Amino acid sequence: MKDRIRELRKALDLTQQEFAEKIGVKRNTIANYEIGRNDPVDSVKSLICLKFNVNPMWLDTGEGDMFVEVDPDDSLMEWAAEVLKDEPESFRRRFMAALQVFSHEDWQDMERLAQKLLDEVEEQKAAPEGTAEVNADML
């Protein structure tokens, strides 16, 4: 277990402190897991699997893939739920609320604008070095 916890943390490119914060434990708890002093209780193992999309079989036994495949729709719903936990005045929450009132035509306008911006960025990348101009309409 100790080696798998360390391997997972490193695969996620997290420090012990960052890993601990994401699952709501103290850094020294993670350190104790990684040196084999303690094993995580079932509730912590479940939280690790849920938070990081870890295969429970891999975490327990080392068998199978480290991560489970995530359904993109489930991932989007989890993100939306996380944003809704923000304070009502947070930018993320206010922005999400603004998107809620978009009409079908608003979404089409947004898509055209995004495509125009992408096209202009691609044009600038393709321009010979030193000749790219900043388009005032983009600013």
Buried (B, 14 or more C-beta within 10 A) or exposed (E): BBEBBBBBBEEBEBEBEEBBBBBEBEBEBBBBBBEEEBEBEEEBBBBBBEBBBBBBEBBBEEEEEBBBEEEEEEEEEBEEEEBEEEEEEEEBBEEBEEEEEEEEEEEEEEEEEEEEEEEBEEEBEEEEEEEBEEEEEEE
